[in-house]
């Protein structure tokens, strides 16, 4: 922000975490703080709702609006002292005209009179009135008069005479916006003095524009509105959303590919990972985990045995009992899996699951012999799901033992080897909610 860009609006710039990075001279004068004193301070330490907390302990009533700068990971706060701005508008029209943002002044005297009349008829329940008389919205709209616009607004939006624009101002808003306008009028009717909303407008020289309308009420007769074109921002947000969705699809495809790589070596393990992932996901949902956490658990389960790709096939598919040496080789698969995945930017739960899914609460598991609270709940979910599917599925060295035997096993060791809550939810899923491994 240039230091010579000084005007009656106070400006703060923060990062996306709310830490102040910069401000203009107007804000320094209003707050009493220097730019250096403010750097790194949390925005909430100086702004509390509609109050600015000054250095000398006073509160200044202000209005402010936040404009995110998506490309630069910044937020710009534009603030103004309501009393001071009102004086400026009344005493010096030139300041209004030269303000660096598009502004219009509205005459709302007739609207306020109409509000008073309605209150005597319908009280505060304007929603019910609109439900009965939906066309009344036009009566409200036509009681708002455009008084004047500043130079930036005229340059940005008006391609013909002010008088023509003034008479047809509300005709530029599309029919789809009537519900938005109705909602904002209700808020104003109930006493809200600052409105901030987005709608579409038809510009004859441009087409459909997305506009952010920020309206502040200064007295019973006047309001000032900032009309900010956010068409490009909306387009960028849409592109960003599409890009994120595409990246998420790619990520899921990569994860499934990683999970299925082992299928060429050991078809059982690939299907086992998929079934464990589905069961783990259901348990996590029942436990009320966040969407992000559930996704991490699902990914971890899909990949928990990927380290077996480094285990010789003749050991993985051996029809008989493993020798002690062979079993020690199999026990290396958590480390092998961790080593394969460690350089991929997965959520931390994924690597924890891959490395520790054979740990047990009583310390009898591997590779680290963890106990109790040292084992995360996410790992505990996979451990239970892993055992249930392994016991109920066919293996080269034995036929399937069945789901009832598997559930009895985890119930037997509940609170000893496995987390009680996880075991209870798992059993309930099968016995009461009809879940099945397929």
C-alpha positions as CSV (number, residue, x, y, z in Angstrom):
1,X,0.0,0.0,0.0
2,X,1.5,3.4,-1.0
3,X,2.0,5.8,1.9
4,X,0.9,8.7,-0.3
5,X,-2.5,7.1,-0.8
6,X,-4.2,9.0,2.1
7,X,-7.9,9.7,2.2
8,X,-10.6,9.9,4.8
9,X,-11.1,6.1,4.8
10,X,-8.8,4.3,7.3
11,X,-7.3,1.2,5.8
12,X,-5.8,-1.9,7.5
13,X,-4.2,-4.8,5.7
14,X,-4.0,-8.2,7.4
15,X,-2.9,-11.7,6.5
16,X,-5.5,-14.5,6.3
17,X,-4.9,-15.2,10.0
18,X,-5.9,-11.7,11.0
19,X,-2.4,-10.4,11.8
20,X,-2.0,-6.7,10.9
21,X,0.6,-6.1,8.2
22,X,0.1,-2.4,7.3
23,X,-2.2,0.6,7.7
24,X,-2.5,4.1,6.2
25,X,-1.9,7.4,8.0
26,X,-5.6,7.9,8.4
27,X,-5.8,4.8,10.6
28,X,-2.8,5.9,12.6
29,X,-4.5,9.2,13.4
30,X,-7.8,7.5,14.2
31,X,-6.4,4.8,16.5
32,X,-3.4,6.6,18.0
33,X,-1.1,3.7,17.1
34,X,1.8,3.9,14.8
35,X,2.2,1.5,11.9
36,X,5.2,-0.1,13.6
37,X,3.2,-0.7,16.8
38,X,0.4,-2.4,14.9
39,X,2.5,-4.9,12.9
40,X,1.8,-8.4,14.0
41,X,-1.1,-7.4,16.3
42,X,-4.3,-9.5,16.0
43,X,-7.1,-7.5,14.3
44,X,-9.5,-8.5,17.2
45,X,-7.3,-6.5,19.6
46,X,-8.2,-3.2,18.0
47,X,-11.6,-4.0,16.4
48,X,-14.6,-5.1,18.5
49,X,-17.8,-5.3,16.4
50,X,-18.4,-1.6,15.4
51,X,-15.9,-0.1,17.8
52,X,-12.3,0.8,17.3
53,X,-10.2,0.5,20.5
54,X,-7.8,3.4,20.5
55,X,-4.3,3.5,22.1
56,X,-5.6,5.9,24.9
57,X,-8.4,3.4,25.8
58,X,-11.3,5.2,24.0
59,X,-13.8,3.6,21.8
60,X,-14.6,5.2,18.4
61,X,-17.8,4.0,16.7
62,X,-16.9,3.0,13.2
63,X,-18.2,1.0,10.3
64,X,-15.8,-1.3,8.4
65,X,-15.9,-3.7,5.5
66,X,-13.5,-6.5,4.6
67,X,-12.3,-7.1,1.1
68,X,-10.4,-10.4,0.7
69,X,-7.6,-10.3,-1.9
70,X,-7.6,-13.9,-2.9
71,X,-4.5,-13.8,-5.2
72,X,-2.3,-12.3,-2.5
73,X,-3.6,-14.1,0.7
74,X,-4.5,-10.7,2.2
75,X,-7.6,-9.0,3.6
76,X,-8.2,-5.2,3.3
77,X,-10.2,-3.5,6.0
78,X,-11.8,-0.2,5.0
79,X,-13.0,1.7,8.1
80,X,-14.6,5.1,8.6
81,X,-15.7,7.2,11.5
82,X,-19.5,7.5,10.9
83,X,-19.7,11.0,12.5
84,X,-16.7,12.3,10.6
85,X,-17.8,10.9,7.2
86,X,-21.2,12.4,7.7
87,X,-19.6,15.8,8.3
88,X,-17.3,15.4,5.3
89,X,-20.3,14.7,3.0
90,X,-22.2,17.6,4.3
91,X,-19.3,20.1,4.3
92,X,-17.4,19.1,1.2
93,X,-18.9,17.4,-1.7
94,X,-15.5,17.2,-3.4
95,X,-14.3,14.6,-0.9
96,X,-17.3,12.5,-1.8
97,X,-16.7,12.9,-5.5
98,X,-13.0,11.9,-5.2
99,X,-13.4,9.0,-2.9
100,X,-11.4,6.1,-4.4
101,X,-14.3,3.6,-4.3
102,X,-17.7,3.7,-6.2
103,X,-20.2,5.4,-3.9
104,X,-23.8,6.5,-4.3
105,X,-26.0,8.4,-1.8
106,X,-29.5,7.3,-1.3
107,X,-32.5,9.3,0.0
108,X,-34.5,6.9,2.3
109,X,-36.9,9.4,3.9
110,X,-39.9,8.0,2.2
111,X,-38.9,4.5,3.0
112,X,-38.6,5.4,6.7
113,X,-42.1,7.0,6.7
114,X,-43.4,3.8,5.0
115,X,-41.7,1.8,7.8
116,X,-43.5,3.8,10.5
117,X,-46.9,3.2,8.8
118,X,-46.3,-0.5,8.5
119,X,-45.2,-0.9,12.1
120,X,-48.6,0.4,13.2
121,X,-50.2,-2.3,11.0
122,X,-48.0,-5.4,11.1
123,X,-45.6,-4.6,14.0
124,X,-42.2,-6.1,13.5
125,X,-43.3,-9.1,11.5
126,X,-42.5,-7.8,8.0
127,X,-41.8,-11.4,6.8
128,X,-45.5,-12.3,7.2
129,X,-46.5,-9.1,5.3
130,X,-44.2,-10.1,2.4
131,X,-45.6,-13.7,2.5
132,X,-49.1,-12.2,2.1
133,X,-48.2,-9.5,-0.3
134,X,-45.1,-10.5,-2.2
135,X,-45.5,-7.8,-4.8
136,X,-45.1,-5.2,-2.0
137,X,-41.3,-5.4,-2.5
138,X,-41.7,-3.0,-5.5
139,X,-43.4,-0.5,-3.3
140,X,-40.4,-0.5,-0.9
141,X,-37.9,-0.3,-3.8
142,X,-39.6,2.7,-5.4
143,X,-39.4,4.7,-2.1
144,X,-35.6,4.7,-2.3
145,X,-34.2,7.5,-4.3
146,X,-30.8,7.9,-5.8
147,X,-29.4,11.3,-4.9
148,X,-25.9,11.4,-6.3
149,X,-22.9,9.3,-7.3
150,X,-19.2,10.0,-7.1
151,X,-16.8,10.1,-10.0
152,X,-15.5,6.6,-9.6
153,X,-19.1,5.2,-9.6
154,X,-20.0,7.2,-12.7
155,X,-16.8,6.0,-14.6
156,X,-17.4,2.4,-13.5
157,X,-21.1,1.9,-14.1
158,X,-22.8,4.7,-16.0
159,X,-22.5,5.1,-19.7
160,X,-25.2,7.7,-20.1
161,X,-26.8,10.6,-18.2
162,X,-27.2,10.6,-14.5
163,X,-30.9,11.5,-14.7
164,X,-31.6,8.5,-16.9
165,X,-29.7,6.3,-14.6
166,X,-31.4,7.8,-11.6
167,X,-34.9,7.1,-12.9
168,X,-34.0,3.5,-13.9
169,X,-31.6,2.6,-11.2
170,X,-33.5,-0.4,-9.8
171,X,-34.4,-1.7,-13.3
172,X,-30.8,-2.9,-13.6
173,X,-31.3,-5.6,-10.9
174,X,-32.4,-8.9,-12.2
175,X,-35.7,-10.6,-11.1
176,X,-33.6,-13.3,-9.3
177,X,-32.4,-10.7,-6.8
178,X,-35.8,-9.8,-5.4
179,X,-35.5,-12.3,-2.6
180,X,-32.1,-10.9,-1.7
181,X,-33.4,-7.3,-1.7
182,X,-36.4,-8.4,0.4
183,X,-34.2,-10.1,2.9
184,X,-32.0,-6.9,3.3
185,X,-35.1,-4.7,3.6
186,X,-36.4,-6.9,6.5
187,X,-33.0,-6.6,8.2
188,X,-33.1,-2.8,7.9
189,X,-36.7,-2.7,9.1
190,X,-35.6,-4.5,12.2
191,X,-32.8,-2.0,13.0
192,X,-29.7,-3.2,11.1
193,X,-27.8,0.0,10.1
194,X,-25.2,-1.8,8.0
195,X,-26.1,-4.1,5.1
196,X,-23.6,-6.2,3.1
197,X,-24.9,-8.4,0.3
198,X,-24.2,-9.6,-3.2
199,X,-26.6,-9.6,-6.2
200,X,-26.6,-9.6,-10.0
201,X,-27.2,-6.5,-12.1
202,X,-27.6,-6.1,-15.9
203,X,-25.3,-3.5,-17.4
204,X,-26.3,-2.7,-21.0
205,X,-22.7,-2.1,-22.0
206,X,-21.2,-5.0,-20.1
207,X,-23.8,-7.7,-19.5
208,X,-24.5,-9.4,-16.1
209,X,-22.3,-8.2,-13.3
210,X,-21.9,-9.6,-9.8
211,X,-22.0,-6.7,-7.4
212,X,-21.3,-6.4,-3.7
213,X,-23.5,-3.8,-2.1
214,X,-22.4,-2.3,1.2
215,X,-25.0,0.1,2.6
216,X,-24.6,2.2,5.7
217,X,-27.4,4.3,7.2
218,X,-26.1,7.6,8.5
219,X,-29.4,9.3,9.6
220,X,-33.1,8.9,9.2
221,X,-33.0,10.3,5.7
222,X,-29.7,9.3,4.1
223,X,-27.7,6.2,3.3
224,X,-24.4,5.7,1.5
225,X,-23.8,2.6,-0.6
226,X,-20.5,1.2,-2.0
227,X,-21.2,-0.8,-5.1
228,X,-18.2,-3.0,-5.7
229,X,-17.9,-5.2,-8.9
230,X,-16.9,-8.7,-7.8
231,X,-17.5,-10.4,-11.1
232,X,-13.8,-11.2,-11.7
233,X,-13.5,-12.4,-8.0
234,X,-16.5,-14.6,-8.4
235,X,-15.1,-16.0,-11.6
236,X,-11.7,-16.7,-9.9
237,X,-13.5,-18.3,-6.9
238,X,-15.4,-20.6,-9.3
239,X,-12.2,-21.5,-11.2
240,X,-10.4,-22.1,-7.9
241,X,-13.3,-24.3,-6.7
242,X,-13.1,-26.3,-10.0
243,X,-9.4,-26.6,-9.7
244,X,-9.7,-27.9,-6.1
245,X,-12.3,-30.4,-7.1
246,X,-10.1,-31.6,-10.0
247,X,-7.1,-31.9,-7.6
248,X,-9.3,-33.8,-5.2
249,X,-10.3,-36.2,-7.9
250,X,-6.7,-36.7,-9.0
251,X,-5.7,-37.3,-5.4
252,X,-8.4,-39.9,-4.9
253,X,-7.3,-41.6,-8.2
254,X,-3.7,-41.7,-7.0
255,X,-4.7,-43.1,-3.6
256,X,-6.8,-45.8,-5.2
257,X,-3.9,-46.6,-7.6
258,X,-1.5,-46.9,-4.7
259,X,-3.9,-49.1,-2.9
260,X,-4.5,-51.4,-5.9
261,X,-0.8,-51.7,-6.8
262,X,-0.5,-54.6,-4.4
263,X,-3.4,-56.4,-6.1
264,X,-1.0,-57.7,-8.7
265,X,1.0,-59.3,-6.0
266,X,-1.6,-60.2,-3.4
267,X,-5.3,-59.8,-4.4
268,X,-6.4,-60.5,-0.9
269,X,-4.6,-57.5,0.6
270,X,-6.0,-55.1,-2.0
271,X,-9.6,-56.1,-1.3
272,X,-8.8,-56.3,2.4
273,X,-7.7,-52.7,2.4
274,X,-10.8,-51.5,0.7
275,X,-13.1,-53.4,3.1
276,X,-11.2,-52.1,6.1
277,X,-11.5,-48.5,4.7
278,X,-15.3,-48.8,4.4
279,X,-15.7,-50.2,7.9
280,X,-13.3,-47.6,9.4
281,X,-15.1,-44.8,7.7
282,X,-18.5,-45.9,9.2
283,X,-17.0,-46.2,12.6
284,X,-15.5,-42.7,12.4
285,X,-18.8,-41.3,11.2
286,X,-20.6,-42.9,14.2
287,X,-18.0,-41.4,16.5
288,X,-18.7,-37.9,15.1
289,X,-15.3,-37.2,13.6
290,X,-15.0,-34.2,11.2
291,X,-15.2,-34.7,7.5
292,X,-11.5,-34.0,7.1
293,X,-10.6,-36.5,9.9
294,X,-12.9,-39.2,8.4
295,X,-11.2,-38.7,5.0
296,X,-7.7,-39.1,6.6
297,X,-8.9,-42.3,8.3
298,X,-10.3,-43.6,5.0
299,X,-7.1,-42.9,3.1
300,X,-5.0,-44.4,5.9
301,X,-7.1,-47.6,5.9
302,X,-6.9,-47.8,2.1
303,X,-3.1,-47.8,2.3
304,X,-2.4,-49.4,5.7
305,X,-1.0,-52.6,4.2
306,X,0.8,-51.1,1.2
307,X,4.2,-52.1,2.8
308,X,3.3,-55.7,2.0
309,X,4.4,-55.0,-1.6
310,X,8.0,-55.3,-0.3
311,X,7.3,-58.7,1.3
312,X,8.1,-61.8,-0.8
313,X,5.1,-63.3,-2.5
314,X,5.9,-66.8,-1.3
315,X,5.6,-65.6,2.3
316,X,2.4,-63.5,1.7
317,X,0.6,-66.4,0.0
318,X,2.1,-69.3,2.0
319,X,-0.7,-71.9,2.5
320,X,0.7,-73.0,5.9
321,X,1.9,-71.5,9.1
322,X,4.7,-68.9,8.9
323,X,8.1,-69.7,10.5
324,X,9.3,-67.3,13.1
325,X,11.7,-65.7,10.6
326,X,9.0,-65.4,8.0
327,X,6.7,-63.7,10.6
328,X,9.4,-61.2,11.5
329,X,9.7,-60.4,7.8
330,X,5.9,-59.8,7.6
331,X,6.2,-57.6,10.6
332,X,8.4,-55.2,8.7
333,X,5.5,-54.1,6.4
334,X,4.4,-51.1,8.6
335,X,7.9,-49.6,8.3
336,X,8.0,-50.4,4.5
337,X,4.6,-48.8,4.0
338,X,5.7,-45.7,6.0
339,X,8.9,-45.5,3.9
340,X,6.9,-45.6,0.6
341,X,4.5,-42.9,1.6
342,X,6.6,-40.6,3.8
343,X,7.4,-38.1,1.1
344,X,3.8,-37.6,0.0
345,X,1.9,-34.7,1.6
346,X,-0.8,-36.8,3.3
347,X,-2.6,-35.7,6.5
348,X,-0.4,-36.9,9.5
349,X,-3.0,-39.4,10.5
350,X,-2.3,-41.4,7.3
351,X,1.3,-42.2,8.2
352,X,0.4,-42.8,11.8
353,X,-2.1,-45.4,10.7
354,X,0.2,-47.1,8.2
355,X,3.0,-47.3,10.8
356,X,1.0,-48.2,13.9
357,X,-2.1,-50.2,12.9
358,X,-0.7,-53.4,14.5
359,X,-0.1,-51.7,17.9
360,X,-2.3,-52.9,20.8
361,X,-3.3,-51.1,24.0
362,X,-1.6,-53.7,26.2
363,X,1.8,-53.2,24.5
364,X,1.7,-56.6,22.7
365,X,1.6,-55.0,19.2
366,X,4.3,-53.9,16.8
367,X,6.5,-52.3,15.6
368,X,7.0,-50.0,18.7
369,X,5.0,-51.8,21.4
370,X,2.9,-48.7,22.2
371,X,0.4,-48.7,25.0
372,X,-2.9,-47.0,25.8
373,X,-2.8,-43.3,25.2
374,X,0.3,-43.5,23.0
375,X,-2.0,-45.1,20.4
376,X,-4.2,-42.6,18.6
377,X,-7.9,-43.1,18.3
378,X,-7.6,-43.1,14.5
379,X,-5.1,-46.0,14.7
380,X,-7.4,-47.7,17.2
381,X,-10.2,-47.6,14.6
382,X,-8.1,-49.2,11.9
383,X,-6.8,-51.9,14.3
384,X,-10.3,-53.1,15.1
385,X,-11.5,-52.9,11.5
386,X,-8.3,-54.8,10.4
387,X,-8.9,-57.7,12.8
388,X,-12.6,-58.0,12.0
389,X,-12.0,-58.2,8.2
390,X,-8.9,-60.4,8.5
391,X,-10.7,-63.0,10.7
392,X,-13.9,-63.1,8.7
393,X,-12.1,-63.4,5.3
394,X,-10.5,-66.3,3.5
395,X,-6.7,-66.6,3.8
396,X,-4.3,-69.0,2.0
397,X,-3.6,-70.9,5.3
398,X,-7.2,-71.1,6.6
399,X,-10.9,-70.8,5.6
400,X,-12.9,-67.7,6.8
401,X,-13.8,-67.8,10.5
402,X,-16.9,-65.7,10.0
403,X,-18.1,-62.3,11.3
404,X,-19.5,-63.7,14.6
405,X,-16.1,-65.1,15.5
406,X,-14.4,-61.9,14.6
407,X,-16.9,-59.8,16.6
408,X,-16.4,-62.1,19.6
409,X,-12.7,-61.7,19.4
410,X,-12.7,-57.9,19.6
411,X,-15.4,-58.0,22.3
412,X,-13.1,-60.4,24.3
413,X,-10.2,-58.0,24.2
414,X,-12.3,-54.8,24.5
415,X,-10.5,-52.3,26.8
416,X,-7.4,-54.6,26.8
417,X,-6.1,-54.6,23.3
418,X,-8.7,-52.4,21.6
419,X,-10.5,-49.1,22.5
420,X,-13.8,-49.9,24.2
421,X,-15.8,-47.2,22.3
422,X,-14.5,-48.4,18.9
423,X,-15.4,-52.0,19.7
424,X,-18.9,-51.1,20.9
425,X,-19.6,-49.0,17.7
426,X,-18.2,-51.7,15.4
427,X,-20.3,-54.4,17.0
428,X,-23.4,-52.2,16.9
429,X,-22.8,-51.5,13.2
430,X,-23.0,-55.2,12.3
431,X,-25.6,-56.4,14.8
432,X,-28.0,-53.5,14.9
433,X,-27.4,-51.4,11.7
434,X,-27.0,-54.1,9.1
435,X,-23.4,-53.3,8.1
436,X,-21.6,-56.0,6.1
437,X,-18.2,-56.5,4.6
438,X,-18.5,-56.8,0.8
